[in-house]
């Protein structure tokens, strides 16, 4: 989707992908398939392009530092280093005065000590390589703690105080090298099994909360020095206030609604930001709901795929748009695509989206 947005603005796109031919490579102008540790291939790739960006956080920082010697990298490797590690991210939020859950580090793997400092209930999260709830465990009692001590022994972790929240929201902010910013409306996010299931725009929050969330996202983008996009995930706390949960310096799953529901999609906005173009308007056309399509939607029998979802359910609905990612094989929990629904109001769009999802 990023490659398609870049090409629509006249750019050519070169993908670097370590695990083989990719959906992005299928629509790009060229693709290099080589490990991140192949410094020769990385240098050749960097010298072949004018600007480099990345699409998820679990890219090693050292290869990106190498790339920065030859070409502009946005967001910078320093931004990625902060955001790809939960301990550094929480420490950065704390050092810069942004609201966050109380936390304690267990960088030596001593989960019990960190839990004692934070108290129960709490959540243990691995410091590195977290995505879609992987490497997380809620601790409510001593039984949970005993399991967590065994599971996370020897692993670098962060223990966060459990936050009682009304809802989860996220705000995507685009920022250029000159400091120009555009902020998208807040998205209300509903998760299932730690994976984003549904995003609702506008979020069902008050105007004051929306303004606060947008101000937080803009301030974080400025303070970090992001060039490109950053998604700021937050909790609306019961009793009032916002707590920043995670930062993602890239186009984000909760921003997929922008493909059909915003004046400028998050992908085009990211292209504009990293290439030094003026940013596009970021308002919403109207209420939009995005639903993730996971590999679970395929027909399974004894662990094998027997059939695809009934795409005609979505394709026959004038208010819905289908987006499939071209991934080679479905797996339970794997994001294979999404669809969006637009309606007169958020409630109507959500009702239709849920109906389509149930029939898919």
C-alpha positions in Angstrom: 0.0 0.0 0.0 3.0 2.3 0.6 4.5 1.3 -2.7 1.3 2.0 -4.5 0.9 5.4 -2.9 4.5 6.3 -3.8 4.1 5.2 -7.4 0.9 7.3 -7.7 3.1 10.3 -6.9 5.6 9.4 -9.6 8.2 7.6 -7.4 9.9 4.3 -8.1 10.1 1.9 -5.1 12.8 -0.6 -4.2 12.0 -3.1 -1.4 14.5 -4.8 0.9 13.1 -8.0 2.3 15.1 -10.7 4.1 12.5 -13.5 4.0 11.9 -13.8 0.3 9.5 -12.4 -2.3 7.0 -10.2 -0.5 3.6 -8.6 -1.2 5.3 -5.2 -1.4 7.9 -6.6 -3.8 5.2 -7.9 -6.0 4.0 -4.3 -6.7 7.3 -2.5 -6.4 9.7 -1.6 -9.2 12.5 -3.8 -7.7 13.1 -6.0 -4.7 16.3 -7.2 -3.0 15.9 -10.4 -0.9 18.8 -10.7 1.4 19.4 -10.9 5.2 19.7 -7.7 7.3 23.2 -8.9 8.2 24.3 -8.8 4.5 26.1 -5.5 4.7 27.2 -5.6 1.0 23.6 -6.0 -0.1 22.4 -3.3 2.3 25.0 -0.8 1.0 24.1 -1.5 -2.6 20.4 -1.1 -1.8 21.0 2.2 0.1 23.1 3.6 -2.8 20.3 2.7 -5.3 17.6 4.9 -3.7 17.1 8.5 -2.5 15.4 7.9 0.8 14.7 4.8 3.0 11.9 4.1 5.4 10.7 0.9 7.2 7.3 -0.7 7.8 7.7 -2.3 11.2 9.7 -2.0 14.4 11.5 -5.4 14.5 14.2 -4.3 12.1 17.7 -4.5 13.7 19.0 -1.0 14.4 22.7 -1.6 13.3 21.9 -2.2 9.6 19.8 1.1 9.7 22.8 2.9 11.1 24.8 1.6 8.2 22.2 2.8 5.7 22.3 6.3 7.3 25.9 6.7 6.1 24.7 6.6 2.5 21.1 7.8 2.3 18.4 9.6 4.2 16.5 7.3 6.6 13.2 8.4 7.9 12.3 7.9 10.7 15.8 7.8 12.0 17.5 4.8 13.6 17.5 6.7 16.9 13.7 6.9 16.8 13.4 3.2 16.0 15.8 2.3 18.8 13.6 4.1 21.3 10.3 2.7 20.0 11.2 -0.9 19.4 12.1 -1.6 23.0 9.4 -1.3 25.6 11.8 -0.4 28.4 13.5 2.4 26.4 10.1 3.6 25.2 8.7 3.8 28.8 11.8 5.5 30.0 11.6 8.1 27.2 8.0 8.8 28.0 8.9 9.2 31.7 11.9 11.4 31.0 9.9 13.7 28.7 6.9 14.0 31.0 4.3 12.1 29.0 1.6 10.2 30.9 2.2 6.5 31.1 1.4 3.5 33.3 3.7 3.0 36.3 6.3 0.5 35.4 9.4 -1.3 36.7 12.2 -2.9 34.6 13.1 -6.5 34.9 16.1 -6.3 32.5 17.8 -9.1 34.4 14.7 -11.3 34.2 13.8 -10.8 37.9 10.0 -10.5 37.2 9.0 -11.1 40.9 11.1 -8.1 42.1 9.5 -5.8 39.5 6.0 -7.1 40.2 6.6 -6.4 43.9 7.5 -2.8 43.0 4.5 -2.2 40.7 1.9 -4.3 42.5 -0.9 -6.6 41.2 -2.7 -6.6 38.8 0.0 -5.8 36.3 1.3 -6.9 32.9 4.6 -8.4 32.1 6.0 -7.6 28.6 9.2 -8.6 27.0 11.3 -5.6 26.3 12.1 -6.5 22.8 10.2 -7.8 19.8 6.6 -7.2 20.9 3.8 -7.2 18.4 0.1 -8.0 18.5 0.3 -8.8 22.1 3.2 -11.3 21.8 5.4 -11.7 24.8 2.8 -10.3 27.3 1.1 -11.8 30.3 -1.3 -10.3 32.8 -0.6 -11.1 36.5 -3.6 -11.0 38.8 -2.5 -13.3 41.7 0.3 -15.4 43.0 -0.5 -18.3 40.7 0.0 -16.0 37.7 3.2 -14.7 39.2 4.7 -18.2 39.6 3.9 -19.0 35.9 5.4 -15.6 34.8 8.6 -16.2 36.7 9.1 -19.5 34.9 8.1 -18.2 31.5 10.1 -14.9 31.5 13.2 -16.2 33.4 16.3 -14.7 31.9 14.4 -12.5 29.5 14.5 -8.7 29.5 11.1 -7.5 30.6 9.0 -4.5 31.7 6.3 -4.9 34.3 3.5 -2.3 33.9 0.7 -1.5 36.3 -2.7 -2.6 35.0 -4.7 0.4 33.7 -8.5 0.3 34.2 -9.6 2.0 30.9 -12.8 2.9 29.2 -11.4 2.3 25.7 -8.2 2.1 23.7 -7.6 4.9 21.1 -4.8 5.8 18.8 -3.8 8.9 16.9 -1.5 9.1 13.9 0.6 12.1 13.4 2.6 12.9 10.2 5.7 15.2 10.5 8.2 16.5 8.0 11.9 17.3 8.4 10.9 21.0 8.6 8.5 20.3 11.5 5.2 20.6 9.5 2.6 18.3 11.1 -0.8 16.8 10.2 -2.9 15.0 12.8 -5.6 12.4 12.0 -8.8 12.0 14.0 -8.5 9.6 16.9 -9.4 6.0 16.2 -11.2 3.8 18.7 -9.6 0.4 18.7 -11.2 -2.9 19.8 -8.9 -5.9 20.2 -9.5 -9.6 20.2 -6.9 -12.0 21.5 -4.4 -9.0 21.7 -4.8 -8.4 17.9 -6.6 -5.3 16.5 -10.1 -6.4 15.4 -12.0 -3.2 14.7 -11.2 0.5 14.4 -13.9 3.2 14.7 -13.6 6.7 13.4 -14.7 9.0 14.9 -13.8 7.5 18.2 -16.6 7.5 20.8 -14.9 10.1 23.0 -15.6 13.7 24.0 -14.2 16.6 22.1 -11.9 17.5 25.0 -10.4 14.0 25.1 -9.9 14.0 21.3 -8.1 17.4 21.5 -5.9 16.1 24.3 -5.1 12.9 22.4 -4.1 14.8 19.3 -2.0 17.3 21.3 -0.2 14.4 22.9 0.6 12.7 19.6 1.8 15.9 18.1 4.0 16.7 21.1 5.5 13.2 21.0 6.3 13.4 17.3 8.0 16.8 17.8 10.0 15.7 20.8 11.1 12.4 19.2 12.0 14.3 16.0 10.0 11.9 13.8 10.1 12.3 10.1 7.3 10.3 8.6 4.4 8.9 10.6 4.0 7.9 14.3 1.0 6.1 15.8 0.5 6.9 19.4 -1.6 4.2 21.2 -3.4 5.4 24.4 -5.8 4.3 27.0 -8.7 6.5 28.1 -8.6 5.9 31.8 -11.7 5.3 33.9 -12.3 8.5 35.8 -10.7 10.7 33.2 -7.3 11.3 31.6 -5.2 9.6 29.0 -2.2 7.2 29.3 0.2 6.6 26.5 0.6 2.8 25.9 2.9 2.3 22.9 4.5 4.2 20.0 4.8 2.9 16.4 6.9 5.1 14.0 5.3 3.8 10.8 2.0 3.4 9.0 -0.2 1.6 11.5 -3.0 -1.0 11.4 -5.3 1.4 13.2 -4.8 3.9 10.4 -6.0 1.6 7.6 -9.4 3.3 7.7 -7.7 6.3 6.0 -7.4 4.4 2.7 -11.1 5.0 2.1 -12.2 7.4 4.9 -9.6 10.2 4.9 -8.7 13.1 2.6 -5.2 11.7 2.4 -4.4 8.0 3.2 -1.7 7.3 5.9 0.4 5.7 3.2 0.4 8.7 0.9 1.0 10.9 3.9 4.0 8.8 4.9 5.4 9.1 1.4 4.9 12.9 1.5 6.6 13.2 4.9 9.7 11.1 4.1 10.2 12.6 0.7 9.9 16.2 1.8 6.6 17.0 0.0 3.9 19.2 1.5 1.6 17.2 3.7 -1.9 16.5 2.6 -5.1 17.3 4.5 -5.9 14.7 7.2 -9.6 15.1 7.9 -12.1 12.3 7.6 -14.7 12.1 4.8 -17.2 10.7 7.3 -17.7 8.0 9.8 -15.6 4.9 8.9 -15.1 1.5 10.5 -12.2 -0.8 9.7 -12.3 -4.6 10.3 -9.2 -6.8 10.2 -9.4 -10.0 8.2 -7.3 -12.7 9.9 -6.3 -16.1 8.6 -9.0 -17.5 10.9 -11.6 -16.4 8.4 -10.5 -19.1 5.9 -12.1 -22.5 6.0 -10.0 -24.9 8.0 -10.0 -28.7 8.5 -7.5 -30.6 10.5 -5.1 -27.7 10.3 -5.3 -27.3 6.5 -7.0 -24.6 4.5 -10.1 -25.9 2.5 -11.5 -22.6 1.2 -11.4 -18.9 1.1 -13.9 -16.5 2.9 -16.9 -15.4 0.9 -15.6 -12.2 -0.5 -18.8 -11.5 -2.4 -20.4 -10.5 1.0 -18.2 -7.4 1.1 -17.9 -6.8 -2.7 -21.7 -6.7 -3.0 -22.0 -4.0 -0.3 -21.8 -0.4 -1.8 -20.6 1.1 1.5 -17.7 -1.4 1.9 -14.2 -1.6 0.4 -12.1 -4.8 0.5 -8.3 -4.7 0.8 -6.3 -8.0 0.6 -2.6 -7.9 1.2 -1.4 -10.7 -1.1 0.3 -12.7 1.6 1.3 -16.2 0.4 -0.6 -18.3 2.9 -3.2 -17.7 5.6 -2.5 -18.6 9.2 -4.7 -18.2 12.3 -4.0 -14.8 13.8 -2.2 -13.6 10.6 -3.5 -10.3 9.2 -4.4 -11.1 5.6 -6.4 -8.0 4.7 -9.1 -5.6 6.0 -12.3 -4.0 4.9 -13.8 -0.6 5.6 -17.4 0.5 5.9 -18.7 4.0 5.7 -22.0 5.2 7.1 -24.1 8.1 8.1 -22.8 7.8 11.7 -20.3 5.6 13.5 -23.1 3.4 15.0 -24.5 2.6 11.6 -21.1 1.9 10.1 -20.2 -0.3 13.0 -23.5 -2.3 12.8 -23.0 -2.9 9.1 -19.3 -3.9 9.6 -20.2 -6.4 12.3 -22.9 -7.9 10.0 -20.5 -8.3 7.1 -17.8 -9.8 9.4 -20.3 -12.4 10.7 -21.2 -13.4 7.1 -17.7 -13.4 5.7 
